[in-house]
Amino acid sequence: MNTQLKFMIAVIWDILDFTIFRIPGFGTITDIVSIPLAIFLWGNAGVISAWEVFEPTDQLDAFVPTLTLIGVLTYLGGNK
């Protein structure tokens, strides 16, 4: 999968996380789903997205575009 498509998926996911994934309960489920998605997109660095599961209100983690940030760090780190 090319890098542009990965970033498009990550940005869309983060936008959804900022909007509809903020619903308590539903947000936690989507945070759990985001872990394998992040690993699929960005490799082992995707495990970093697991931090969102430990934020129980699903409000604070919505302000951090985790999947996109992992992608940026992966890209800048040379793991394109």
N, C-alpha and C positions, 0 to 999 in steps of 0.2 A: 504494500500500500504506500502510495507516495506521501510525502510530508505535508503537502497542502491539504490533502483529504483528511489526514489525521488531525491537523489543526482545525479544519472546519467542523469535524465531529466534536472535538474538544470544546470549541467555542459554543457550539449549539448546546451541548450538554451543560456547560456552565451557565448559559442564559436560562435554560430550564431550571437549573438549580437555584438561580436567583429569583425565579418566579414560582412556578407550580410545585417545585420540589421542596418548598418551604413549609408545606403542610405537615405538621407533626405526625409522626408515625409513617406516613407515606415518604417523607423526606429521609427517614432512617433506612427504609427499604431501598430507596434509590441510591443512598450512600453506600450500601452494601453492594449493590449492582455496579456501582462505579469503580469498585476495586478491580474486578476482572477486566472491565473495559479499559481502565488506565494501564493495566499490565499488558493487555493486547496492543494498545496504541504505543506505549512508550517503554515497554520491557520492564525489567525489575524495578526501575524507578517508580513505576506506577503504584507500588505498595504504599508510597507516601500518602496516597489518597485515603488510606484507611483512617487517618486522623479525624475525618468528618463523621465517622460512626460514633465517636466518643463525645460528640457535641450534641447533647440530648434535645435541645430546643429546635434544632434545624433552622435557626435564624442566623446565628453568627457565622456559621460555615458558608452560608449562601453568599456572603460578601467577598469570599476568597475564591477566585477562579482556579481552583486546584488543578483540574485536568490541563488547562491551558498553561499554567505556570510550570507544571511538570514537563510539558512539551517544550517550553522555552528553555528550561534548564537542560533537558536532554539534547536539544538542538545545539545550544551554545557549548555544551560539553563535548560535542563531536560525535554523538551517537545518533546520527541522522538515519 
